[in-house]
Amino acid sequence: MTPAQLRMARAALKLTVREIERQTGVNKDSISRYEAGREILSGALQRLEKLFLDAGVIFLEPDEAGGEGIRVYPMPKTNRVKVPARTSRKSSRTKAPRRAQPS
């Protein structure tokens, strides 16, 4: 998987860097570094590739028909990657219960 393919796959699945970080354990800074064309650890790259392969992404090699790319195949519901619903920051925070005022 090349940096461009990572960007394509992330866009196709509508995943943020933070969502990928939560699902793979790969630090968001490492993901951004790789997308920018810099190197990351091979174990981190393998975890990223596994996430996308499990989600039905196929990585295409450049050939005479065109450059590198991706293709996304629908996966059976049992094999789909769990993509958390996006929520606003306010709705994801919980407030501490108020204490009763002493009389």
N, C-alpha and C positions, 0 to 999 in steps of 0.2 A: 504494500500500500504506500503510495507516494503522498507527499503533503497535499498536492492538489486533489487526489482522490479522497483523502480524509475530509477536506473542505466540502467536496461534492456530496459525500455520504452523509455528513452532518447536516447539510442543507436539505438533502432529500428526506431525511428522517425528522427534520425540524427539531434537532437537539441543540441545546446550548452547551457550551464548554462545561459549565457547572453540572449539568445533567449527566454528561459523559463522565465527569470526575466521580460523581456519586455512584454510578453504575459499574465503573471499572477500577476505581481506586487510584487512577492515574491523575496526578496533580494537574489542575487546570493550567498552570504555567507551562508544564511540559507539553500539554496538548497545543497550546498557543505557539510554543517554540517550534514544534514539529510542523504545524500549519505554515509557519513563516519560513520553512526550509532548513531549519537547524536540526541537529541530531538529538535523539533521546535514547534512553536505555532500551535494549532489545526486548526486555521483559514488558516494559510499558507499551511498546509498539505491538507486541503480541496480544496484550489484553485489549487494546483498541481494535485491532483487526478482528478478534473473536467477537466483540460486541457487534460489529457491523455484519460479519458473516452470519451470526446467529439471527440477525434481524432481516436477513434475506438480501444483503448487498453482495453483488458480484463485482470484483475488481477486474477491469478490462485492460489488457496490455496494448500498447500502441501497435498498429499494423498498417498495411497498405491502405486500408479503408479510413483510417483516422488515428488520432492520438489516444492517449490513455483516457480512461473514463470509468464509469460505474454503471451498473444496472441493478434495479431493485425488484426482487420478486416477492409477491405476497407470501407470507408464511402462514401455516396453519395456526389457529389461535393458541394451541398448546405450546408452540415454539416461539411466539412473539416476545420481543424484548419489552420489558415493562418501562413505559415512558411516563414519568409522573406528570400529573396535570399541573399546569402552570398556575400559580396563585400570586396575588400581589403580596408585597412584603407585609403590609398591615394585617392581612388575613392569616398569614402564617405564624404570626406572633400571638402568644397567649398572655393574657394579663394575669397577674397574681390576684387571688381573691382578696377582697377588702376585709380588713379586720374590723370587728365590732368595736365601737368607741366605748371606753369604760365610762360608767355612769358615776 
